[in-house]
Amino acid sequence: MKDNRLRRIIMENLPQVEKGECTRTYLEIAVQQDLKSLGFEFCMQDFNRNLNQLHDWQHLVIFTNGWIKPTQAGLTRI
């Protein structure tokens, strides 16, 4: 799976509302299910790399307590 497609799937599984957030576990499961339905295998290394890249690009925020929240920039760029 291409990284840009995986990043899009990650962003699409985050709440699309202001102040919406989800747990990392929820996001992993949701992305894994989407990939399976599309016929792709879930790779934790790819998921972590792309999740961290989205964080570096400020499309989402990864909190130390395990919650993940999209930024306004991330919501408008998907």
N, C-alpha and C positions, 0 to 999 in steps of 0.2 A: 504494500500500500504506500502511496506517495505521502510525504509528510504534510503537504498542503491540504490534502483530503482528510487526513487524520486530525489536523488542527481544526478544520471546519466542523468535523463531527464532535470534537471536544466542545467547541464553542456552542454548537447547537444543543448540546445536552445540559448546558448551564441555564438557570432561570433567565428568561428574557425580559425581566422587569427590574426597575430600579430597586435597589436594596435586596434583590434576590440572591440567595446563596445556597450552596449544597455541600455535602461532605465529600471528601476525596473518595471514600468507598462507594458512595452513590454514583459519582461520576465514572469511576472505573467500571462498575457494573453496567451502567447505561451505555458507555462507549463499547464495551465488550459485546453487549447484545446487538447494538447497531451493526458492528462489524460482522458478527455472525450472520445476521440477516442479509447482509450484502455479499456474503461468501468469502470474507476475509478472516484471517486468524488474528487474535489479539496478542500483541507482544508488549509485555510490561516495560521493556527498555524503550521501545518506540513511544509508548504512551508517556512515560516520564520525561523523555527528551523533549517531546513536543509540548507537554504541559509546562515545563520549565521555560521553553522558548516563548510561549505565549505570555508567561509571567515577565520575562525579560523585556518583551515588546510592550508591556503594560496593557495587554488585552484582558488580563485577569489578575487577581491577587490571590496568592496562596497564603493563608494565615497559619501560624504555628499550631493552632488548635485543631487543624485538619479541615477547616472550612475553606471553600473556594468561592470567590465572588467575581463576576465579570465587571469590567470597567465600562464606562460609557463609550470609550473609544473602541473597546472590543465588541460591544453590542452593535455599533454602527458599521463595523467593518466586516461582519459576517454575511 
